Amino acid sequence: MVPGPKICPLKLASCCLVTSIWGIVMLVMVGIFTKGKSVALLEDMPITGGEGNSTEPKEYAFDAVAQNCFIAAGLYVFFLLFSIWQIKVNQGRVYAGDLHQR
C-alpha cells in the first residue's frame, strides 16, 4: 500500500497517465525538430522585428521555442509521476464494500 491521500480517482489518474505520456513524446519530438531548425516549423516561429523589419525569424527563436518545448515536457513528467502515484494509491485502498464481497 502506497501512503498518501487519494486526490483523484483511478480512471482520472489513468487518463492523465496516457495524456502525460503522449504530451512528453510529442513535446520532446517538437523540441528536437525545432532545435534542428526544421523548415516545416518555420512558420510557427515568432517573428521579431529589428534591422530592416525582416519577417524572417531570428536564429535564437528556434532555440527559445525548443527550450520551451523541453520545459513543458518536464512539466508533463511531473504529472506522469503524479498519475502513477495516484494509481498506486487507488489500487492499494480497501473499502468496506469490498470486504463484504470477499
Contacts in CASP RR format, 6 or more apart in sequence:
PFRMAT RR
TARGET T0000
AUTHOR 0000-0000-0000
METHOD contacts of the structure
MODEL  1
MVPGPKICPLKLASCCLVTSIWGIVMLVMVGIFTKGKSVALLEDMPITGG
EGNSTEPKEYAFDAVAQNCFIAAGLYVFFLLFSIWQIKVNQGRVYAGDLH
QR
1 92 0 8 1.000
1 93 0 8 1.000
2 85 0 8 1.000
2 88 0 8 1.000
2 89 0 8 1.000
2 92 0 8 1.000
4 89 0 8 1.000
5 89 0 8 1.000
6 86 0 8 1.000
6 89 0 8 1.000
6 90 0 8 1.000
6 93 0 8 1.000
7 86 0 8 1.000
7 89 0 8 1.000
8 16 0 8 1.000
8 86 0 8 1.000
9 90 0 8 1.000
10 86 0 8 1.000
10 87 0 8 1.000
10 90 0 8 1.000
10 91 0 8 1.000
12 86 0 8 1.000
13 83 0 8 1.000
13 86 0 8 1.000
13 87 0 8 1.000
13 90 0 8 1.000
14 83 0 8 1.000
14 87 0 8 1.000
16 79 0 8 1.000
16 82 0 8 1.000
16 83 0 8 1.000
16 86 0 8 1.000
17 80 0 8 1.000
17 83 0 8 1.000
17 84 0 8 1.000
17 87 0 8 1.000
20 76 0 8 1.000
20 77 0 8 1.000
20 79 0 8 1.000
20 80 0 8 1.000
20 83 0 8 1.000
21 80 0 8 1.000
23 73 0 8 1.000
23 76 0 8 1.000
24 73 0 8 1.000
24 74 0 8 1.000
24 76 0 8 1.000
24 77 0 8 1.000
24 80 0 8 1.000
27 69 0 8 1.000
27 70 0 8 1.000
27 72 0 8 1.000
27 73 0 8 1.000
27 76 0 8 1.000
28 69 0 8 1.000
28 70 0 8 1.000
28 73 0 8 1.000
30 41 0 8 1.000
30 69 0 8 1.000
31 65 0 8 1.000
31 66 0 8 1.000
31 69 0 8 1.000
31 70 0 8 1.000
31 73 0 8 1.000
32 66 0 8 1.000
33 40 0 8 1.000
33 41 0 8 1.000
34 41 0 8 1.000
34 62 0 8 1.000
34 65 0 8 1.000
34 66 0 8 1.000
34 69 0 8 1.000
35 62 0 8 1.000
35 63 0 8 1.000
35 66 0 8 1.000
36 62 0 8 1.000
36 66 0 8 1.000
37 62 0 8 1.000
41 65 0 8 1.000
42 57 0 8 1.000
44 65 0 8 1.000
45 57 0 8 1.000
45 61 0 8 1.000
45 62 0 8 1.000
45 65 0 8 1.000
46 57 0 8 1.000
46 61 0 8 1.000
46 64 0 8 1.000
46 65 0 8 1.000
47 55 0 8 1.000
47 56 0 8 1.000
47 57 0 8 1.000
48 57 0 8 1.000
48 58 0 8 1.000
48 61 0 8 1.000
END
